[in-house]
């Protein structure tokens, strides 16, 4: 992290259930998550998530609901 505790860059991470989160860019993704994209600000990450995460249900629930599990 840079001086003042703010991350220099931010990452959007996603897990196996296709759930998204914002993560400090100077840290490796947590276990069970993978980096999906990088952005300069946390706000840009949140904007990206708002665009791509349109169905908040976990993937396993979507599959069951749609009969593809």
N, C-alpha and C positions, 0 to 999 in steps of 0.2 A: 504494500500500500504506500501511497505517497504521503508526504507530510500532511498532517491534519487528519489522517485516517481515511481519506477518500481514495477509492480505487482509481487508478489512472485510466482504466478502460473497464468495460462491463461485458459480460457474456450472457447470452440466452442459453440456458441448458434445458434438456428435455429428457424424460425418463421413458422406460419401456411401455408405460401406459399413455404416452404422448401428452403428458402434463408438462407445462413450461414454467420456468422460474428465472429470475435474474440472479446472477452470481458475479462476484468480483473477478475481473479479468486477469488479475495477477495470481489467482489460485487455481489449482486443478479442479476440474468438475468433481463433485462429490460422488461417492460410490453409488452405482446404479443410475447415474446421469451421464449424458454426453453433451459436449458443446455443440450448439446448433448454429450460432452466429455471434459476432462481436460487434460492439458499438462503442462510440466515444462516451456517451452518457447513459445513465440509468433510464432516463426518460425515453431515449431512443429504443432501448430494450423493451420498455413497456409498450411503446407504440407498435413495435414489431410483433410482440406477443398478441396485442389486440387484433392485429391483422390476420395472424395465422391460427390462433387458437379460438376458433369460432364455436366449437362444441366442447363444453367443459366436462362432459362425461369421460371417465377413463376409457381407454381403448377396449378393455375387456367387457365393460358394460355396453358400449356401442356395438361390439360384435354380438353379444347375447341378444340385444334388442333387435338387431338386424338379422339375427339367425345365422351368422357366419362363424360362430365360435366352434 
